[in-house]
Structures are given as structure tokens and as C-alpha cells.
Amino acid sequence: MSGLIPQPFVENLLDRIDLAELIGSRITLKKAGANYKACCPFHDEKTPSFNVRPDKGFYHCFGCGAHGDAISFVREFDGLGFTEAVEELARRVGLEVPYDQSARQEIRQARTLTDALDFASRFYHSALQGEQGAYARDYLKQRGLDSTIIEQYQVGYAPSTGTALFDVASKDLQGPLIETGTVSDKYGRPRDLFRNRIMFPIRNSRGKTVAFGGRTLGDDKAKYINSPESDVFHKSREIYGLFEARQAIRQLDKLLVVEGYMDVIALAQHGIHYAVATLGTATNQDSLAALLKQVRHIVFCFDGDVAGFRAADRAMENALELMADGLHLQFLMLPNGEDPDTLVRKEGPEAFQKRIEGATPLSRYLFDRQSEGLDLELPEHRGELRARVEPMLNRMPRCTLRDAMWHEMLRLCGGRSQWQNRQQSQKGGWNSGRRDRVNEERIDVKLSKDSILCLALLEAPDLATEVTELARNSRQFNQARHFADWILENQIGDRKALVRRLALDNTARERFYHLFDGIEHIPARERTLAAARELLSPNEETTRQQRLATLLRNLSKLTNEERQELIALSGGTRD
């Protein structure tokens, strides 16, 4: 749908939006010169690093890297799609989105389908309160649900009569009900898909019903069934309970992902309102991407049985390719035989909340699972651990987390202190009477920032663009700038090609022959890249200090504009 909105309209819309007013209507902003600052709404922090530039029309967080314009902010903060975000902003400034005719028809069709599904939701909810719903009400009462939570999630009941919904629907709604699969005409006559079931409406980010989940109250073979996919329902994109969570907690900072509808509702009943459930395969990348569009902190909650650990493993493996700095994924494995519904009722919300707070981070979960059954005192088992973990880390995008996990893998697989210092009491073993070697600790060598960037370029030439930009903005790092410029000019994209070119190109060899003179010790690759990333992506305070130092070094040559910048930086623009 985004391609059906003319680009000039989008640009005009962004020009009309006061970004500070828009963001200030959702979070508290504090004036900082011509800009505004706040604690970032997209990740947990105590020191404000979220900056709004109304004059430039963008926001940027120096903590998690969130960046964008008014449309991207509304999309991220409100969990909307592009088209929905544009419509929201257009309403804010009194404009109408100029869809073409085919797009208007598509929107009208979608609204017709959701109107029919909203009607079905109201029918099921009403049936629960009626005479036919007595058994269903007793069942929900036994599960500990009160009328308030039932109303909040619009829980309903589908009568056992085969055409109860179809019979009460008007003629103009019967067709859409069939189109969404809520009523089936598979055998040549209408028949309700859901019969004698507790009904759970699945609502999108705007609160419109797009599908249903139904739990049987009889002896049906399928305990739960869901609506089939339709033009308004795609299982991998929808998240059950997200709309209700946003209604209860306006500014969500994390989500607890559980496996069932009743788990979500039972947790909400006990005051844990940020629980949601994905639909279909709960751990595929589409579902994970949909979750990460909402928050940057996710806790996956699984039963502690074999199937639960298998599901957690799939979630972890699928998350690796999506990981980036600022994202925080954890795993909460419940005691065997328990699920969130039963456990929160058994031990209470405070105890369950403590479980959530103590959930295992993705990095630790990965190493714990991959090292199961291994004795890391044995070199063979350390080799096995690396063989298991290294391919997984290679799937992750370049980020500080990946570097840290790589360093942890090397630490675990090195493990010299674990096997060279074994107790002498193991007499008669393979190392009986053998003198332990003295461990040599690696000495950290202080390198110049210019040298660090040059070493990083040698390891990862794809950093050349970032290094060039940093060097030009800071007016320093001359060696790194020349090296990066040469890499870009020759379109070198990987380390192997760089080493080959330096070895075979006489001009390049002579130009960069002395680049690393004076460096007595080359740090490990991971440490070099981590140090370079700190330079390439510094926090706000580091950026201020670096710019201030640059201006002071060139005090006699400063322009009037640079002198004003120096005054502003020295005058305590920090909060």
C-alpha cells in the first residue's frame, strides 16, 4: 500500500508536521538549545540520549541507534504500518490521503471484512452472556477469569448450532464472513467454522477484529483452531494481545511472549499486562520481526519440557540474524509440567514477575544449550563447542553483541586455566607427574585511535565508508582516512582481497608499508573491531568531548560559526 501514496504528498505531509509537538504528545521532551532531549522510548535508559531536531525533521538516539522522521516515529511508537502512520499524521494536520482508485477499493474491501469480523466478535461475546453460554461461563470462572478481564479481551462463545452466526448476520455481512472463513461454504451450504468453543478475538493494532482463535468445550479432535488466512489476516504478522497490552500500558518497553491465548489472559488477570502470543509457528523470523517492530526487549516464555526447549532453540536460532545492538532477548523456561496460566495462579504475580526479571539472556542461553553434555576441561570438547557455536555466530550481523559473544566463545574454548591447572591429586592420570606450564597473560597495549582504525580497516575493509566520514568530520585520523579512501577507490570489500592487493600492488605497498610501524603487539580481531566501533558510534558525550578538543586545537583558525559552536559546547549543553 505504501507505493500507492504519492511521494510528493508524503513530503508535503512531513513538512507540515511539527516533529517536536508530535513526539512531545507521546513522551516528555526537554529543550536543549534549538533541539529537544528525552529518555529514549525505544529502549531502557536513565540518561537522556534521545534527540529531536525539529529544524531537520528527524530524531536520533545515541543509545540504541533509533533514527527517523515523523512517519517512522509513529510506526515504531504506535506499532502501525506505513499506510496507517500516514493516515494518522494526515488526520493530525487535516489532510486526506490521495489514494488512487484501486487503492481506495482495496481499503474499502478490507474495512468490509473487518466490519463483518467485528460483528462476529460482538455476537460471540453476547452469546457468552446468554443462556447458551452458561457452561462456557462456568469454565472461564474455573480458570479464574473475572468479568473485567473477559470484557477487556472480548472473550466470547460460539454456540454449538451449526449456523448460529450465519443466521443472525445481515445479507451484506454473510458474504464477507464466508470470505474470511468464519463461515464455511465448503460443502455447498453455509456452516459456522467455530461451534461450541470459547472464542478469542484477534485484533490488529487499531483494535479491529481480523481473526479468531477457538478452544473446544467438547471432545473435538482439535483443542484449538484458528481462522484461516485472509486479506486482513496473516498469521505471521499478527500478535494476540498486543492491542490490549497497548491499551493497558501506553508506552510498552518489553513484551513477554507466551504460547497460548489463556496464558495471555491469565497473566493480565494477575496484573502482568505485557504478555502476548504469536500465531502459528511462534518462533519464525516473520513473527520475530513483527515483535521487534513493537519493542526492543522481548522475553520468550516456554514450558520446561523437551518440546519447550526445542521451541526456545528455534526462537534463538531464528533471532540470530535479526539481532542488533540495543535489542535485548531473554528466555524464561518454566518448571516442567507448568505453563504461565497454572504457575501464575499457583505462586502469584510477584513470584512470576521475579521469574521474568531473572530470565536468561540470549547469549547465556546459547552457550548453556550448546555446551550441554560437554566437559570443557577436555580439549576435544572445547573443539566441539566451537564447532557448534561458530556457525551460529557467523549468522549474526556485525554488532557489539556479536563481538562479545565471539570473545566469550574463544574464552570458553581456550579454557587453558581450566585444564593446565588441574589438581595434582589426579595421580595416575594422563598428566601424572607433569609440571604445569606457566600461563602467560596477554598484555593490553595502548594504541592510538588512528592505529586502531587502520587495524580495523585491515580486518574489515567494509568499514571504510564510516571511517572516511568520521575522519572528515573530526579533522583527524589522517592515516585511517588515506587508507579508507584508497580502499573505497579500489572497491575492496573483504580482507582477502585487501591483503592480496597490498601484496601485489607495488604503489600501494610503498604507500602503506610503514602504516603499522611502532606497533609491537597486534590486538585480537574482536578487540580491535570493538574499539573501532566505539570510535565510529560514540555516545553523545564522547562526541561532544571529541568535537570540543578539535576546536580547541585549532583555536586561532576558527571561523565565526565554529567559535559560536565552541561557546555552545563549552557552556554546558549537557543536562
Phi, psi and omega per residue, in radians:
M1 nan -0.482 -3.057
S2 -1.085 -0.574 -3.125
G3 -1.263 -0.191 -3.104
L4 -1.593 -0.045 3.075
I5 -1.736 2.119 -3.094
P6 -1.015 2.373 -3.117
Q7 -1.060 -0.689 3.098
P8 -1.026 -0.589 3.097
F9 -1.157 -0.740 3.135
V10 -1.062 -0.774 -3.141
E11 -1.129 -0.718 3.101
N12 -1.108 -0.698 3.127
L13 -1.084 -0.791 -3.134
L14 -1.125 -0.610 3.105
D15 -1.135 -0.561 -3.087
R16 -1.427 -0.371 -3.070
I17 -1.400 2.261 2.970
D18 -1.486 1.807 -3.017
L19 -1.057 -0.712 3.138
A20 -1.124 -0.679 3.120
E21 -1.179 -0.728 3.133
L22 -1.080 -0.924 -3.104
I23 -1.203 -0.624 3.121
G24 -1.150 -0.344 3.088
S25 -1.348 -0.176 -3.107
R26 -2.028 -0.576 3.089
I27 -2.341 2.898 -3.128
T28 -1.495 2.084 3.119
L29 -1.801 2.600 3.088
K30 -2.141 2.274 -3.111
K31 -1.134 2.388 3.097
A32 -2.464 1.491 -3.041
G33 1.229 -2.233 3.094
A34 -1.486 -0.093 -3.070
N35 -1.946 -3.059 3.107
Y36 -2.336 2.638 3.127
K37 -2.271 2.726 3.099
A38 -2.869 2.889 2.935
C39 -1.251 2.349 -3.018
C40 -1.085 2.295 3.104
P41 -1.375 -0.076 -3.049
F42 -1.870 -0.043 2.997
H43 -2.751 2.832 -3.106
D44 -1.323 2.259 3.054
E45 -2.792 2.742 3.126
K46 -1.860 -0.541 3.117
T47 -1.745 2.221 -3.073
P48 -1.058 2.189 3.062
S49 -2.291 0.106 -3.131
F50 -1.636 2.056 -3.066
N51 -2.001 2.387 3.109
V52 -2.016 2.218 3.131
R53 -1.999 1.529 -3.111
P54 -1.042 -0.619 -3.103
D55 -1.176 -0.530 3.123
K56 -1.672 -0.250 3.100
G57 1.340 0.484 3.102
F58 -2.518 2.862 3.030
Y59 -2.129 2.748 3.109
H60 -2.651 2.370 3.054
C61 -1.878 2.121 3.124
F62 -1.344 -0.166 3.140
G63 -1.517 -0.934 -3.064
C64 -1.910 -0.120 3.110
G65 1.516 0.043 3.111
A66 -1.020 2.344 -3.037
H67 -2.699 2.505 3.074
G68 2.863 -2.966 -3.129
D69 -1.880 -2.875 -3.084
A70 -1.094 -0.699 -3.123
I71 -1.130 -0.808 -3.116
S72 -1.163 -0.580 3.113
F73 -1.132 -0.813 3.136
V74 -1.109 -0.674 3.119
R75 -1.075 -0.830 -3.092
E76 -1.251 -0.788 -3.028
F77 -1.286 -0.733 -3.088
D78 -1.672 -0.099 3.131
G79 1.188 0.685 -3.098
L80 -1.808 2.800 2.983
G81 -1.388 3.047 -3.096
F82 -1.044 -0.873 -3.094
T83 -1.071 -0.746 -3.136
E84 -1.130 -0.664 3.132
A85 -1.152 -0.729 3.119
V86 -1.104 -0.746 3.123
E87 -1.088 -0.708 3.138
E88 -1.094 -0.801 -3.139
L89 -1.207 -0.633 3.116
A90 -1.106 -0.727 3.080
R91 -1.080 -0.610 -3.081
R92 -1.130 -0.583 -3.104
V93 -1.918 0.179 3.040
G94 1.318 0.558 3.094
L95 -1.911 2.761 3.061
E96 -1.944 2.291 -3.117
V97 -1.213 2.166 -3.072
P98 -1.473 1.214 3.082
Y99 -1.140 2.650 2.994
D100 -1.400 3.052 -2.980
Q101 -1.085 -0.726 -3.113
S102 -1.143 -0.648 3.120
A103 -1.175 -0.716 3.107
R104 -1.045 -0.711 3.138
Q105 -1.123 -0.702 3.133
E106 -1.125 -0.713 3.131
I107 -1.157 -0.753 3.118
R108 -1.070 -0.691 -3.140
Q109 -1.117 -0.762 3.138
A110 -1.097 -0.701 -3.136
R111 -1.173 -0.605 3.088
T112 -1.108 -0.734 -3.138
L113 -1.160 -0.781 -3.130
T114 -1.222 -0.518 3.047
D115 -1.102 -0.721 3.129
A116 -1.155 -0.709 -3.132
L117 -1.234 -0.618 3.043
D118 -1.103 -0.672 3.072
F119 -1.070 -0.788 3.130
A120 -1.076 -0.689 3.135
S121 -1.089 -0.764 3.119
R122 -1.124 -0.668 3.125
F123 -1.103 -0.827 -3.139
Y124 -1.105 -0.725 -3.122
H125 -1.137 -0.685 3.105
S126 -1.179 -0.676 -3.139
A127 -1.109 -0.564 3.109
L128 -1.097 -0.587 -3.121
Q129 -1.449 -0.228 -3.078
G130 -1.500 -3.037 -3.086
E131 -1.102 -0.666 -3.104
Q132 -1.176 -0.393 -3.042
G133 -1.595 0.190 -3.075
A134 -1.039 -0.793 -3.108
Y135 -1.166 -0.678 3.121
A136 -1.126 -0.697 3.113
R137 -1.124 -0.712 3.106
D138 -1.085 -0.707 3.139
Y139 -1.081 -0.811 -3.133
L140 -1.139 -0.625 3.100
K141 -1.127 -0.709 3.096
Q142 -1.107 -0.530 3.112
R143 -1.434 0.026 3.025
G144 1.527 0.259 -3.114
L145 -1.609 2.347 3.094
D146 -1.748 3.059 -3.047
S147 -1.131 -0.541 -3.125
T148 -1.137 -0.824 -3.107
I149 -1.239 -0.582 3.079
I150 -1.110 -0.697 3.115
E151 -1.204 -0.719 -3.109
Q152 -1.062 -0.736 -3.115
Y153 -1.691 0.076 3.090
Q154 0.919 0.725 3.119
V155 -1.127 2.468 -3.094
G156 -2.407 -2.949 -3.131
Y157 -2.461 2.271 3.068
A158 -1.662 2.008 -3.124
P159 -1.018 2.731 -3.097
S160 -1.298 -0.305 3.101
T161 -1.050 2.358 -2.986
G162 -1.169 -0.389 -3.099
T163 -2.273 0.496 -3.057
A164 -1.029 -0.809 -3.124
L165 -1.217 -0.817 -3.089
F166 -1.062 -0.663 -3.071
D167 -1.161 -0.572 -3.084
V168 -1.593 -0.180 -3.118
A169 -1.356 2.503 3.075
S170 -1.243 2.896 -3.092
K171 -1.027 -0.691 -3.086
D172 -1.313 -0.191 3.087
L173 -1.758 -0.368 -3.101
Q174 -1.087 -0.733 3.114
G175 -1.064 -0.893 3.098
P176 -1.062 -0.603 3.097
L177 -1.115 -0.666 3.079
I178 -1.207 -0.696 -3.115
E179 -1.108 -0.603 3.131
T180 -1.478 -0.108 -3.141
G181 1.475 0.009 3.108
T182 -1.163 -0.561 2.960
V183 -2.071 2.327 -3.096
S184 -1.826 2.410 3.010
D185 -2.064 0.552 -3.058
K186 -1.056 -0.582 -3.079
Y187 -1.852 0.408 3.051
G188 1.520 -0.050 3.082
R189 -2.508 2.553 -3.083
P190 -1.102 2.462 3.076
R191 -2.677 2.273 -3.123
D192 -1.065 2.366 3.098
L193 -1.196 -0.704 -3.080
F194 -1.770 2.171 -3.137
R195 -2.432 2.297 -3.141
N196 0.910 0.936 -3.109
R197 -2.392 2.553 2.919
I198 -1.231 2.291 -3.031
M199 -1.900 2.334 3.115
F200 -2.085 1.799 3.105
P201 -1.150 2.370 3.072
I202 -1.783 2.030 -3.041
R203 -1.960 2.530 3.124
N204 -1.435 -3.030 -3.033
S205 -1.125 -0.350 3.118
R206 -1.668 0.046 3.115
G207 1.499 0.131 3.104
K208 -1.478 2.396 3.124
T209 -1.257 2.253 -3.141
V210 -2.078 -0.231 -3.123
A211 -3.005 -3.135 3.123
F212 -2.423 2.674 2.875
G213 -2.054 2.482 -3.101
G214 -2.320 2.279 3.094
R215 -1.835 2.253 -3.074
T216 -1.204 2.564 3.000
L217 -1.880 0.070 -3.135
G218 -2.026 -2.581 -3.106
D219 -1.915 0.534 3.114
D220 -1.004 2.591 -3.134
K221 -1.124 -0.695 3.120
A222 -1.599 2.013 -3.141
K223 -1.160 -0.757 3.098
Y224 -2.169 2.448 2.954
I225 -2.311 2.638 3.115
N226 -2.047 2.791 3.022
S227 -1.067 2.573 3.024
P228 -1.228 2.843 3.106
E229 -1.176 2.610 -3.120
S230 -2.571 -3.026 3.125
D231 -1.122 -0.354 -3.129
V232 -1.974 0.004 -3.091
F233 -2.362 2.053 3.048
H234 -2.216 2.013 -2.986
K235 -0.937 -0.698 -3.039
S236 -1.269 -0.238 -3.081
R237 -1.788 -0.333 -3.048
E238 -1.656 2.559 -3.134
I239 -2.224 2.019 -3.121
Y240 -1.212 2.291 3.082
G241 1.589 -0.107 -3.111
L242 -1.164 -0.755 3.125
F243 -1.045 -0.801 -3.130
E244 -1.140 -0.650 3.114
A245 -1.116 -0.712 3.132
R246 -1.204 -0.534 3.075
Q247 -1.202 -0.624 -3.113
A248 -1.435 -0.632 -3.107
I249 -2.237 1.821 -3.031
R250 -1.070 -0.721 -3.089
Q251 -1.975 1.514 -3.137
L252 -1.215 2.308 3.058
D253 -1.977 -0.237 3.045
K254 -2.736 2.813 3.098
L255 -2.230 2.460 3.015
L256 -1.800 2.002 -3.064
V257 -1.681 2.020 -3.140
V258 -1.975 -3.096 -2.957
E259 -1.791 -0.217 -3.042
G260 -2.469 2.795 3.116
Y261 -1.040 -0.812 -3.092
M262 -1.142 -0.537 3.072
D263 -1.094 -0.778 3.139
V264 -1.046 -0.856 -3.051
I265 -1.217 -0.694 3.141
A266 -1.113 -0.696 3.113
L267 -1.154 -0.727 3.094
A268 -1.097 -0.658 3.092
Q269 -1.009 -0.545 -3.116
H270 -1.766 0.349 3.001
G271 1.556 0.057 3.093
I272 -1.752 1.621 -2.933
H273 -1.641 0.068 -3.099
Y274 -1.875 0.378 3.077
A275 -1.517 2.402 3.110
V276 -2.420 2.960 3.093
A277 -2.389 2.358 3.028
T278 -1.461 2.884 -3.047
L279 -1.963 2.638 -3.104
G280 1.217 -2.374 3.094
T281 -1.303 1.941 -2.931
A282 -1.295 -0.150 -3.003
T283 -2.137 0.291 3.115
N284 -1.361 2.930 -3.019
Q285 -1.202 -0.540 3.099
D286 -1.091 -0.778 3.126
S287 -1.119 -0.733 3.134
L288 -1.126 -0.719 3.120
A289 -1.100 -0.683 3.114
A290 -1.113 -0.669 3.110
L291 -1.178 -0.737 -3.089
L292 -1.246 -0.251 3.016
K293 -1.293 -0.348 -3.079
Q294 -1.609 -0.799 -3.075
V295 -2.514 2.926 3.104
R296 -1.922 0.121 3.114
H297 -2.282 2.022 -3.097
I298 -2.219 2.324 3.033
V299 -1.998 2.023 3.085
F300 -1.526 2.273 -3.115
C301 -2.040 2.099 -3.106
F302 -2.257 2.682 3.014
D303 -1.115 2.603 -3.051
G304 -1.509 0.440 3.092
D305 -1.673 -3.071 -3.093
V306 -1.057 -0.763 -3.140
A307 -1.113 -0.647 3.132
G308 -1.132 -0.773 3.114
F309 -1.168 -0.599 3.102
R310 -1.135 -0.712 3.104
A311 -1.163 -0.693 3.111
A312 -1.121 -0.683 3.103
D313 -1.079 -0.721 3.124
R314 -1.135 -0.715 3.121
A315 -1.083 -0.760 3.136
M316 -1.090 -0.831 -3.090
E317 -1.129 -0.686 3.126
N318 -1.260 -0.428 -3.130
A319 -1.368 -0.383 -3.012
L320 -1.004 -0.769 -3.087
E321 -1.247 -0.262 -3.111
L322 -1.744 -0.120 -3.046
M323 -1.204 2.526 3.077
A324 -2.673 2.828 3.110
D325 -1.034 2.370 -3.110
G326 1.761 -0.310 3.078
L327 -1.536 2.504 -3.079
H328 -2.355 1.879 3.126
L329 -1.984 2.379 3.131
Q330 -2.314 2.833 -3.131
F331 -2.231 2.207 3.097
L332 -1.994 1.906 3.129
M333 -1.747 2.095 -3.075
L334 -1.434 2.823 3.075
P335 -0.998 2.549 -3.123
N336 -0.990 2.307 3.135
G337 1.581 -0.047 -3.133
E338 -1.946 2.672 2.946
D339 -2.300 2.960 -3.067
P340 -0.992 -0.657 -3.124
D341 -1.047 -0.906 -3.093
T342 -1.261 -0.667 -3.018
L343 -1.259 -0.699 -3.123
V344 -1.186 -0.545 3.086
R345 -1.307 -0.514 -3.100
K346 -1.373 -0.776 -3.029
E347 -1.901 -0.160 3.095
G348 1.598 2.808 -3.049
P349 -1.173 -0.610 -3.107
E350 -1.132 -0.769 3.126
A351 -1.141 -0.682 3.139
F352 -1.194 -0.654 3.107
Q353 -1.081 -0.663 3.096
K354 -1.118 -0.622 3.069
R355 -1.074 -0.762 -3.140
I356 -1.077 -0.795 -3.112
E357 -1.119 -0.475 -3.137
G358 -1.697 0.274 -3.127
A359 -1.060 2.648 -3.065
T360 -1.423 2.218 3.075
P361 -1.092 2.679 -3.114
L362 -0.936 -0.756 -3.085
S363 -1.059 -0.800 -3.126
R364 -1.211 -0.670 3.121
Y365 -1.071 -0.740 -3.124
L366 -1.052 -0.869 -3.095
F367 -1.201 -0.649 3.114
D368 -1.085 -0.791 -3.102
R369 -1.201 -0.735 -3.074
Q370 -1.303 -0.350 3.129
S371 -1.661 0.034 3.111
E372 -1.068 2.320 3.125
G373 1.432 0.031 -3.135
L374 -1.875 2.530 3.025
D375 -1.856 1.775 -3.021
L376 -1.286 0.048 2.970
E377 -1.379 -0.283 -3.138
L378 -1.656 2.244 3.118
P379 -0.969 -0.667 -3.130
E380 -1.076 -0.684 -3.118
H381 -1.291 -0.562 3.052
R382 -1.153 -0.651 3.057
G383 -1.114 -0.663 3.102
E384 -1.136 -0.701 3.112
L385 -1.067 -0.764 3.138
R386 -1.134 -0.673 3.123
A387 -1.102 -0.538 3.122
R388 -1.381 -0.737 -2.956
V389 -1.480 -0.685 -3.014
E390 -0.989 -0.792 3.108
P391 -1.068 -0.553 3.138
M392 -1.216 -0.749 3.140
L393 -1.179 -0.558 3.131
N394 -1.161 -0.318 3.107
R395 -1.414 -0.273 -3.106
M396 -1.380 2.531 3.032
P397 -1.195 2.779 3.133
R398 -1.109 2.137 3.118
C399 -2.864 2.950 -3.124
T400 -1.105 -0.659 3.128
L401 -1.057 -0.773 3.131
R402 -1.065 -0.766 3.132
D403 -1.075 -0.727 -3.127
A404 -1.156 -0.693 3.135
M405 -1.215 -0.617 3.079
W406 -1.113 -0.741 3.106
H407 -1.087 -0.690 3.111
E408 -1.138 -0.686 3.095
M409 -1.069 -0.781 3.136
L410 -1.119 -0.649 3.114
R411 -1.121 -0.803 -3.123
L412 -1.187 -0.666 -3.091
C413 -1.431 -0.359 3.033
G414 -1.274 -1.078 2.953
G415 0.876 0.461 -3.053
R416 -1.047 -0.696 -3.097
S417 -1.149 -0.313 -3.117
Q418 -1.421 -0.458 -3.082
W419 -2.063 -0.331 3.106
Q420 -1.431 -0.359 -3.108
N421 -1.881 0.570 -3.138
R422 -1.133 2.681 -3.075
Q423 -1.125 2.412 3.121
Q424 -1.180 -0.167 -3.127
S425 -1.214 -0.178 -3.138
Q426 -1.441 0.917 -3.122
K427 -1.218 2.548 -3.119
G428 1.574 -0.173 3.137
G429 -1.419 -3.035 -3.074
W430 -1.102 -0.407 -3.116
N431 -1.935 0.426 -3.104
S432 -1.064 2.255 3.096
G433 1.369 -0.007 -3.107
R434 -1.473 2.347 3.135
R435 -1.411 2.270 3.103
D436 -1.135 2.440 3.060
R437 -1.319 2.684 3.090
V438 -1.355 2.222 3.104
N439 -1.292 2.309 3.096
E440 -1.805 2.005 -3.138
E441 -1.413 2.402 3.097
R442 -1.189 2.349 -3.125
I443 -1.639 2.226 3.072
D444 -1.290 2.217 -3.141
V445 -1.899 2.290 -3.134
K446 -1.384 2.062 3.125
L447 -1.921 2.700 3.052
S448 -1.209 2.728 3.131
K449 -1.101 -0.622 3.111
D450 -1.081 -0.763 3.138
S451 -1.148 -0.685 3.112
I452 -1.036 -0.794 -3.132
L453 -1.149 -0.665 3.108
C454 -1.126 -0.769 3.093
L455 -1.085 -0.702 3.123
A456 -1.111 -0.681 3.100
L457 -1.129 -0.636 3.095
L458 -1.105 -0.670 3.138
E459 -1.381 -0.651 -3.045
A460 -2.435 1.445 -3.113
P461 -1.036 -0.339 -3.141
D462 -1.213 -0.074 3.061
L463 -1.469 0.000 -2.991
A464 -1.019 -0.729 -3.118
T465 -1.086 -0.775 -3.136
E466 -1.155 -0.688 -3.134
V467 -1.146 -0.737 3.125
T468 -1.057 -0.770 -3.138
E469 -1.121 -0.751 3.123
L470 -1.094 -0.798 -3.075
A471 -1.128 -0.693 -3.128
R472 -1.219 -0.669 -3.142
N473 -1.238 -0.565 -3.059
S474 -1.682 -0.206 -3.130
R475 1.046 0.553 3.055
Q476 -2.462 -2.901 -3.108
F477 1.021 0.881 -3.069
N478 -1.084 -0.779 -3.132
Q479 -1.066 -0.793 -3.131
A480 -1.120 -0.654 -3.135
R481 -1.132 -0.793 3.139
H482 -1.107 -0.727 3.132
F483 -1.123 -0.784 -3.135
A484 -1.141 -0.733 3.116
D485 -1.048 -0.730 3.124
W486 -1.122 -0.706 3.114
I487 -1.082 -0.772 -3.132
L488 -1.181 -0.706 3.140
E489 -1.066 -0.609 -3.103
N490 -1.686 0.082 3.062
Q491 0.929 0.847 3.122
I492 -1.593 2.187 -3.018
G493 -1.974 -0.195 -3.130
D494 -2.518 2.881 -3.025
R495 -1.116 -0.696 -3.111
K496 -1.058 -0.785 3.128
A497 -1.154 -0.625 3.140
L498 -1.145 -0.827 -3.133
V499 -1.091 -0.741 3.122
R500 -1.062 -0.760 -3.112
R501 -1.163 -0.717 3.117
L502 -1.139 -0.547 -3.118
A503 -1.364 -0.600 -3.016
L504 -1.746 -0.386 -3.103
D505 -1.602 1.893 -3.083
N506 -1.067 -0.721 -3.120
T507 -1.093 -0.792 3.135
A508 -1.139 -0.692 -3.119
R509 -1.114 -0.752 3.124
E510 -1.175 -0.612 -3.092
R511 -1.209 -0.674 -3.039
F512 -1.982 0.276 -3.076
Y513 -1.057 -0.665 -3.072
H514 -1.716 0.290 -3.042
L515 -1.047 -0.622 -3.048
F516 -1.978 0.370 3.053
D517 -1.059 2.468 3.081
G518 1.559 -0.120 3.092
I519 -1.613 1.926 -3.085
E520 -1.477 -0.376 -3.094
H521 -2.445 2.194 3.119
I522 -1.598 2.070 3.127
P523 -1.100 2.841 3.068
A524 -1.071 2.651 -3.084
R525 -0.961 -0.804 -3.086
E526 -1.095 -0.705 -3.137
R527 -1.192 -0.679 3.120
T528 -1.089 -0.839 -3.107
L529 -1.158 -0.647 3.118
A530 -1.127 -0.722 3.122
A531 -1.157 -0.670 3.120
A532 -1.141 -0.679 -3.134
R533 -1.160 -0.566 3.074
E534 -1.111 -0.586 3.101
L535 -1.327 -0.670 -3.079
L536 -1.346 -0.499 -3.123
S537 -2.263 1.112 -3.107
P538 -1.288 2.808 3.032
N539 -1.340 3.071 -3.012
E540 -1.089 -0.737 -3.101
E541 -1.152 -0.710 3.107
T542 -1.087 -0.728 3.112
T543 -1.056 -0.741 3.139
R544 -1.088 -0.800 -3.106
Q545 -1.122 -0.722 -3.134
Q546 -1.125 -0.769 -3.127
R547 -1.160 -0.679 3.125
L548 -1.083 -0.773 3.141
A549 -1.103 -0.696 3.133
T550 -1.096 -0.789 -3.133
L551 -1.124 -0.711 -3.132
L552 -1.149 -0.608 3.116
R553 -1.148 -0.492 -3.093
N554 -1.957 0.604 -2.988
L555 -0.997 -0.706 -3.066
S556 -1.285 -0.266 -3.067
K557 -1.894 0.139 -3.023
L558 -1.248 2.498 2.995
T559 -1.377 2.978 3.113
N560 -1.050 -0.708 -3.140
E561 -1.116 -0.718 3.139
E562 -1.208 -0.575 3.095
R563 -1.155 -0.688 3.084
Q564 -1.125 -0.685 3.099
E565 -1.111 -0.696 3.116
L566 -1.098 -0.731 3.118
I567 -1.085 -0.763 -3.133
A568 -1.118 -0.755 -3.137
L569 -1.188 -0.627 -3.124
S570 -1.389 -0.334 -3.043
G571 -1.465 0.111 3.051
G572 1.483 0.977 3.057
T573 -1.214 -0.210 3.064
R574 -1.208 2.621 3.093
D575 -1.314 nan nan
